[in-house]
Amino acid sequence: MQKKQNEKNSGKRKASGKTPCGKNKVVFVFGNSLVEEDSAALKAAAALRKKFPKISFVETDDPEELQGAKGREIFVMDAAKGIEKVELVELGALEKTKNPASLHDLDLQFELQLLQKIGKIGKIKIIAVPAGYPAEKAAVEAGRLLR
């Protein structure tokens, strides 16, 4: 409930099933604002919106939202463990995730790989932000990758 209220008052663009038109690049931002370690990409996106008004930043928790951006340059920004700086990674360059034993084993990478394999989404670049990374530092480093 508190998260829904925060979303209403934040003025940030939330996913609605439709991707903003007229913008060539779109960055789908994943994360959880209530978990510090998982909020790095969300905080960086807030700063990036101001610096890159011609790029659409869409906060979502549903990988299927990416289907509406077919034909445009698509980025996914999310927090990642095991890295020390913001990195740009092609989805195809990531190791295939294990076969899930249950629905609880599904993660964003697996869902994106599945959507890509069945032709629902095209080429995707991932902006990986170190978990718990300072927002301004993440925004500067991610901004260089978006130019």
Secondary structure, DSSP 8 states (H G I E B T S, - for coil): -HHHHHHHHH---B--SS--SS-SEEEEE---TTSGGG-HHHHHHHHHHHH-TTSEEEE-S-GGGGGGGTTSEEEEEEEESS-SS-EEEEGGGS------SSGGG--HHHHHHHHHHTTSS--EEEEEEETT--HHHHHHHHHHHH-
